[in-house]
Amino acid sequence: MHKLAVALTAWALASQALPDEAKPGAAARPTDIASPSDRLATFFGRTKGITRLVPASEVWASIHAGAGKYFVVDVRPAEDYAKGHVPGALSLPIDVLFRPESLAKLPPREKPLLLVCKTGHTESMALGGLAALGYEPWVMRFGMMGWDGETKVKAGSTEQDADTVHGVGGPVEK
């Protein structure tokens, strides 16, 4: 049910924020699919509806090696980003992410985007919207909690014991 809600939200956002080349009558690129719903169907069909997770350790290894495998986009509020973020991440809070001036800051659609938030929830919502626009988004597992050092998390009911998320304890830029 959650995935359906994310997909519907993404479709609504994407249909309002289509870049010029994806609007009716505009010249389509060979990789473009006709509509946001077609893009979502293709994306979720290809990924089998499973969120594409990247562990923080892989992100850290890529940065440390200078590989730059992902274009990192931090979708948290600007004040949270200012307190610390993944090195090199671009701040595009979710409330402005789908505005044309924000979308213009993203790399070509073929470059994998890595979305980061505090816990993983907001980045998953952004994933659907960006997939509807033809991007190849990924999310960092557990968001910044996965990046920071060890964090106790309650992921289920209040009766559940807290789990420990072991982050990479990687550096943050401020």
C-alpha positions as CSV (number, residue, x, y, z in Angstrom):
1,M,0.0,0.0,0.0
2,H,2.9,2.4,0.8
3,K,4.5,1.8,-2.6
4,L,1.1,2.6,-4.3
5,A,0.8,5.8,-2.3
6,V,4.4,6.8,-3.2
7,A,3.7,6.1,-6.9
8,L,0.5,8.1,-7.0
9,T,2.2,11.0,-5.2
10,A,5.1,10.9,-7.6
11,W,2.8,10.8,-10.6
12,A,0.9,13.8,-9.4
13,L,4.1,15.8,-8.7
14,A,5.7,14.7,-12.0
15,S,2.7,15.6,-14.1
16,Q,2.9,19.2,-12.8
17,A,6.7,19.5,-13.1
18,L,7.6,18.0,-16.4
19,P,10.7,19.5,-18.0
20,D,10.0,21.2,-21.4
21,E,11.3,18.2,-23.4
22,A,8.8,15.9,-21.8
23,K,5.8,18.2,-22.4
24,P,3.3,17.3,-25.2
25,G,4.5,18.5,-28.6
26,A,8.1,18.8,-27.6
27,A,10.8,16.8,-29.3
28,A,11.3,13.6,-27.3
29,R,14.7,12.1,-26.7
30,P,15.1,8.5,-27.7
31,T,15.2,7.4,-24.1
32,D,12.1,9.4,-23.1
33,I,8.8,7.6,-22.5
34,A,5.6,9.4,-23.3
35,S,4.1,10.0,-19.9
36,P,4.9,10.0,-16.2
37,S,2.7,6.9,-15.7
38,D,4.6,5.1,-18.4
39,R,7.9,6.0,-16.8
40,L,6.7,4.8,-13.4
41,A,5.4,1.6,-14.9
42,T,8.7,1.0,-16.6
43,F,10.8,1.9,-13.6
44,F,8.9,-0.1,-11.1
45,G,8.6,-3.0,-13.6
46,R,12.3,-3.0,-14.0
47,T,13.0,-2.7,-10.2
48,K,10.1,-5.1,-9.4
49,G,8.8,-2.3,-7.0
50,I,11.7,-2.8,-4.7
51,T,13.3,0.4,-3.4
52,R,16.9,0.6,-4.8
53,L,19.0,0.9,-1.6
54,V,22.7,1.8,-1.4
55,P,24.4,1.2,1.9
56,A,26.3,4.1,3.4
57,S,29.5,2.1,3.3
58,E,29.3,1.9,-0.6
59,V,28.7,5.6,-0.8
60,W,31.7,6.3,1.5
61,A,33.9,3.9,-0.5
62,S,32.9,5.6,-3.7
63,I,33.7,9.1,-2.3
64,H,36.9,7.9,-0.7
65,A,38.1,6.3,-4.0
66,G,37.2,9.5,-5.9
67,A,34.8,7.4,-8.1
68,G,31.8,9.7,-7.9
69,K,29.5,6.9,-8.8
70,Y,26.4,8.8,-7.7
71,F,25.2,12.4,-7.8
72,V,24.1,12.9,-4.2
73,V,21.0,15.0,-3.5
74,D,20.1,15.7,0.1
75,V,16.3,16.2,0.3
76,R,16.2,17.3,4.0
77,P,15.3,20.8,5.1
78,A,18.1,23.3,4.5
79,E,18.8,23.8,8.2
80,D,19.4,20.0,8.6
81,Y,21.7,20.0,5.6
82,A,23.6,23.0,7.1
83,K,24.3,20.9,10.3
84,G,26.1,18.3,8.3
85,H,25.7,16.3,5.0
86,V,27.4,13.7,2.9
87,P,30.5,15.4,1.2
88,G,29.6,16.9,-2.1
89,A,25.8,16.5,-1.7
90,L,23.6,19.1,-3.3
91,S,20.8,20.4,-1.0
92,L,17.4,20.3,-2.7
93,P,14.8,19.9,0.0
94,I,11.8,17.9,-1.1
95,D,9.5,20.9,-0.9
96,V,11.5,22.6,-3.7
97,L,12.9,19.5,-5.5
98,F,10.3,19.4,-8.2
99,R,10.5,23.1,-9.1
100,P,11.9,23.7,-12.6
101,E,14.9,25.7,-11.2
102,S,15.8,22.8,-8.9
103,L,15.4,20.1,-11.6
104,A,17.7,22.2,-13.8
105,K,20.5,21.6,-11.2
106,L,20.3,17.8,-11.6
107,P,22.7,16.0,-14.0
108,P,21.5,14.2,-17.2
109,R,18.8,11.6,-16.5
110,E,21.2,8.7,-17.2
111,K,23.4,9.6,-14.2
112,P,22.4,7.7,-11.1
113,L,21.0,10.0,-8.4
114,L,21.5,9.1,-4.8
115,L,18.8,10.6,-2.5
116,V,19.6,11.2,1.2
117,C,17.3,12.3,4.0
118,K,17.3,11.8,7.8
119,T,15.9,8.2,8.0
120,G,15.1,7.1,4.5
121,H,11.4,8.0,4.3
122,T,11.5,11.3,2.5
123,E,14.1,10.1,0.1
124,S,11.8,7.2,-0.9
125,M,9.0,9.7,-1.7
126,A,11.4,11.7,-3.8
127,L,12.5,8.5,-5.6
128,G,9.0,8.0,-7.1
129,G,8.7,11.6,-8.4
130,L,12.2,11.5,-10.0
131,A,11.5,8.1,-11.5
132,A,8.3,9.5,-13.1
133,L,10.5,12.2,-14.7
134,G,12.9,9.7,-16.2
135,Y,15.7,9.8,-13.7
136,E,17.5,6.7,-12.2
137,P,17.2,7.4,-8.5
138,W,18.6,5.3,-5.6
139,V,18.3,5.9,-1.9
140,M,20.9,5.7,0.8
141,R,19.8,2.9,3.3
142,F,18.6,4.6,6.6
143,G,19.5,8.0,5.2
144,M,21.8,10.1,7.4
145,M,21.3,7.6,10.2
146,G,23.0,5.1,8.0
147,W,25.8,7.6,7.4
148,D,26.4,8.7,11.0
149,G,27.9,6.4,13.7
150,E,25.8,3.9,15.5
151,T,22.2,5.0,16.1
152,K,19.4,3.2,18.1
153,V,16.2,3.0,16.0
154,K,12.7,1.7,16.8
155,A,11.4,0.7,13.4
156,G,8.2,-1.0,14.5
157,S,5.8,-0.9,17.4
158,T,6.6,0.8,20.7
159,E,6.9,-2.7,22.3
160,Q,9.7,-3.6,19.9
161,D,13.3,-3.4,21.1
162,A,15.4,-0.8,19.5
163,D,17.7,-2.0,16.7
164,T,21.2,-0.5,16.2
165,V,22.0,1.0,12.8
166,H,25.7,0.8,12.2
167,G,26.7,3.7,10.1
168,V,30.0,4.3,8.5
169,G,30.8,7.3,10.7
170,G,31.9,9.1,7.6
171,P,32.8,12.7,7.5
172,V,30.1,15.4,7.1
173,E,30.6,18.7,5.4
174,K,29.3,21.8,7.1
